[in-house]
């Protein structure tokens, strides 16, 4: 046993050896925004193509 009184799981991830907290850079933010916009465009296109074009009751 070690002399450290805290259990190893209670330490923050950034304080453990060899583990770094993930960083959000400008590039990752732009990629994330592009994925979000692309996903929204796909959903909008699917909703547009699947709408009813019969014009109501006839």
NUROVO-111744 format. One line per 8 residues: number of its first residue (from 1); their letters; for each residue x, y, z of N, C-alpha, C, O. Coordinates in nm, 3 decimals, always signed. Atoms other than C-alpha are relative to their C-alpha. Example, Ala and Ser with C-alpha at 12.3 -4.5 7.8 and 13.67 -1.06 7.14 Angstrom:
1 = AS = +0.089 -0.119 +0.000 +1.230 -0.450 +0.780 +0.090 +0.120 +0.000 +0.194 +0.118 +0.066 ~ -0.082 -0.119 -0.006 +1.367 -0.106 +0.714 -0.077 +0.109 +0.073 -0.026 +0.220 +0.090
***
This chain:
1 = XXXXXXXX = +0.084 -0.118 +0.000 +0.000 +0.000 +0.000 +0.088 +0.123 +0.000 +0.200 +0.121 +0.051 ~ -0.076 -0.125 +0.003 +0.112 +0.354 -0.060 -0.035 +0.086 +0.120 -0.131 +0.059 +0.192 ~ +0.024 -0.092 -0.110 +0.132 +0.635 +0.189 -0.109 +0.100 -0.033 -0.156 +0.171 +0.057 ~ +0.105 -0.095 +0.041 -0.125 +0.837 -0.009 -0.133 -0.045 +0.060 -0.174 -0.160 +0.040 ~ +0.123 +0.038 -0.069 -0.448 +0.842 +0.193 -0.124 +0.004 -0.091 -0.228 -0.051 -0.054 ~ +0.116 -0.006 +0.089 -0.679 +0.915 -0.104 +0.003 -0.118 -0.096 +0.109 -0.155 -0.146 ~ +0.003 +0.109 +0.097 -0.797 +0.628 -0.322 +0.033 +0.051 -0.140 +0.006 +0.167 -0.170 ~ -0.044 -0.047 +0.131 -0.661 +0.642 -0.679 -0.114 +0.048 -0.089 -0.091 +0.132 -0.176
9 = XXXXXXXX = +0.112 -0.039 +0.085 -1.008 +0.679 -0.835 -0.057 +0.137 +0.035 -0.131 +0.195 -0.045 ~ +0.056 -0.128 -0.041 -1.087 +0.998 -0.641 +0.078 +0.119 -0.054 +0.034 +0.233 -0.040 ~ -0.080 -0.109 +0.055 -0.813 +1.201 -0.812 -0.058 +0.042 -0.135 -0.107 -0.042 -0.210 ~ +0.047 -0.044 +0.132 -0.913 +1.416 -1.111 +0.083 -0.060 -0.112 +0.201 -0.090 -0.093 ~ -0.069 +0.064 +0.112 -0.822 +1.273 -1.452 +0.121 +0.081 -0.045 +0.221 +0.023 -0.088 ~ -0.111 -0.082 +0.046 -0.596 +1.568 -1.534 +0.122 -0.010 +0.092 +0.232 +0.025 +0.051 ~ -0.110 +0.011 -0.095 -0.382 +1.502 -1.226 +0.071 -0.134 -0.009 +0.184 -0.147 +0.039 ~ -0.062 +0.131 +0.012 -0.312 +1.135 -1.308 +0.114 +0.004 -0.100 +0.114 +0.087 -0.192
17 = XXXXXXXX = -0.115 +0.004 +0.090 +0.013 +1.047 -1.482 -0.043 -0.045 -0.139 -0.117 -0.142 -0.152 ~ +0.020 +0.043 +0.138 -0.002 +1.027 -1.860 -0.136 +0.031 -0.059 -0.156 +0.003 -0.177 ~ +0.133 -0.030 +0.054 -0.364 +1.143 -1.898 -0.017 +0.151 -0.004 -0.002 +0.220 +0.097 ~ +0.021 -0.144 +0.016 -0.433 +1.488 -2.037 -0.147 +0.025 -0.029 -0.214 -0.056 -0.094 ~ +0.138 -0.038 +0.028 -0.768 +1.663 -2.048 -0.011 +0.036 -0.148 +0.079 +0.100 -0.203 ~ +0.015 -0.033 +0.141 -0.905 +1.693 -2.403 -0.012 +0.151 -0.020 -0.076 +0.221 +0.058 ~ +0.005 -0.144 +0.030 -0.858 +2.035 -2.560 -0.088 +0.023 -0.121 -0.084 -0.054 -0.217 ~ +0.083 -0.037 +0.114 -1.108 +2.200 -2.790 +0.071 +0.115 -0.071 +0.079 +0.227 -0.020
25 = XXXXXXXX = -0.069 -0.101 +0.078 -0.916 +2.387 -3.057 -0.097 +0.062 -0.099 -0.211 +0.017 -0.111 ~ +0.084 -0.066 +0.100 -1.051 +2.616 -3.326 -0.038 -0.099 -0.110 -0.150 -0.098 -0.160 ~ +0.025 +0.097 +0.106 -1.019 +2.334 -3.579 -0.109 -0.098 +0.041 -0.199 -0.127 -0.039 ~ +0.102 +0.095 -0.044 -1.226 +2.089 -3.371 -0.136 +0.066 +0.013 -0.239 +0.003 -0.011 ~ +0.127 -0.072 -0.010 -1.490 +2.355 -3.310 -0.061 +0.019 -0.138 -0.183 +0.005 -0.155 ~ +0.050 -0.019 +0.137 -1.519 +2.424 -3.684 -0.051 -0.132 -0.056 -0.156 -0.136 -0.121 ~ +0.044 +0.132 +0.048 -1.541 +2.052 -3.763 -0.132 -0.038 +0.067 -0.222 -0.090 +0.000 ~ +0.124 +0.030 -0.071 -1.810 +2.008 -3.498 -0.117 +0.080 -0.053 -0.227 +0.027 -0.069
33 = XXXXXXXX = +0.106 -0.084 +0.055 -2.010 +2.299 -3.634 -0.040 -0.048 -0.140 -0.158 -0.049 -0.174 ~ +0.028 +0.048 +0.136 -1.980 +2.164 -3.990 -0.082 -0.129 +0.005 -0.173 -0.147 -0.077 ~ +0.077 +0.124 -0.014 -2.107 +1.823 -3.879 -0.143 +0.031 +0.042 -0.237 -0.030 -0.008 ~ +0.134 -0.038 -0.045 -2.401 +1.985 -3.701 -0.084 +0.062 -0.112 -0.201 +0.030 -0.126 ~ +0.071 -0.064 +0.111 -2.494 +2.199 -4.001 -0.034 -0.103 -0.107 -0.145 -0.102 -0.162 ~ +0.025 +0.103 +0.100 -2.460 +1.903 -4.238 -0.112 -0.094 +0.043 -0.195 -0.133 -0.039 ~ +0.106 +0.087 -0.051 -2.680 +1.686 -4.017 -0.136 +0.068 -0.010 -0.234 +0.005 -0.047 ~ +0.125 -0.074 +0.009 -2.946 +1.956 -4.003 -0.048 +0.010 -0.146 -0.167 +0.002 -0.173
41 = XXXXXXXX = +0.036 -0.008 +0.142 -2.936 +1.990 -4.383 -0.056 -0.132 -0.049 -0.151 -0.134 -0.127 ~ +0.050 +0.132 +0.040 -2.984 +1.615 -4.427 -0.140 -0.022 +0.054 -0.227 -0.070 -0.019 ~ +0.133 +0.016 -0.059 -3.281 +1.611 -4.189 -0.102 +0.087 -0.073 -0.213 +0.042 -0.100 ~ +0.092 -0.089 +0.072 -3.438 +1.910 -4.365 -0.032 -0.055 -0.138 -0.146 -0.048 -0.183 ~ +0.023 +0.057 +0.132 -3.394 +1.743 -4.704 -0.091 -0.121 +0.008 -0.179 -0.139 -0.077 ~ +0.087 +0.117 -0.016 -3.553 +1.421 -4.580 -0.143 +0.041 +0.032 -0.237 -0.018 -0.021 ~ +0.135 -0.047 -0.032 -3.847 +1.608 -4.431 -0.067 +0.062 -0.123 -0.187 +0.045 -0.143 ~ +0.054 -0.064 +0.120 -3.892 +1.805 -4.754 -0.043 -0.103 -0.104 -0.148 -0.088 -0.165
49 = XXXXXXXX = +0.032 +0.100 +0.103 -3.888 +1.499 -4.981 -0.111 -0.093 +0.043 -0.176 -0.153 -0.042 ~ +0.102 +0.092 -0.049 -4.126 +1.299 -4.760 -0.133 +0.067 +0.030 -0.224 +0.002 +0.082 ~ +0.127 -0.066 -0.031 -4.401 +1.558 -4.731 -0.106 -0.040 -0.103 -0.075 -0.079 -0.215 ~ +0.113 +0.042 +0.082 -4.743 +1.488 -4.873 -0.027 +0.105 -0.106 -0.043 +0.223 -0.075 ~ +0.022 -0.095 +0.110 -4.797 +1.646 -5.215 -0.134 -0.025 -0.068 -0.154 +0.018 -0.182 ~ +0.129 +0.031 +0.061 -5.152 +1.520 -5.278 -0.093 +0.120 -0.009 -0.186 +0.119 -0.089 ~ +0.081 -0.121 +0.006 -5.302 +1.864 -5.214 -0.128 -0.007 +0.082 -0.216 +0.078 +0.063 ~ +0.117 +0.007 -0.086 -5.560 +1.756 -4.959 -0.098 -0.106 -0.047 -0.062 -0.196 -0.122
57 = XX = +0.103 +0.098 +0.034 -5.889 +1.564 -4.994 -0.051 +0.022 -0.142 -0.072 +0.136 -0.184 ~ +0.058 -0.010 +0.135 -6.018 +1.488 -5.345 -0.091 -0.116 -0.026 -0.149 -0.126 -0.134
***
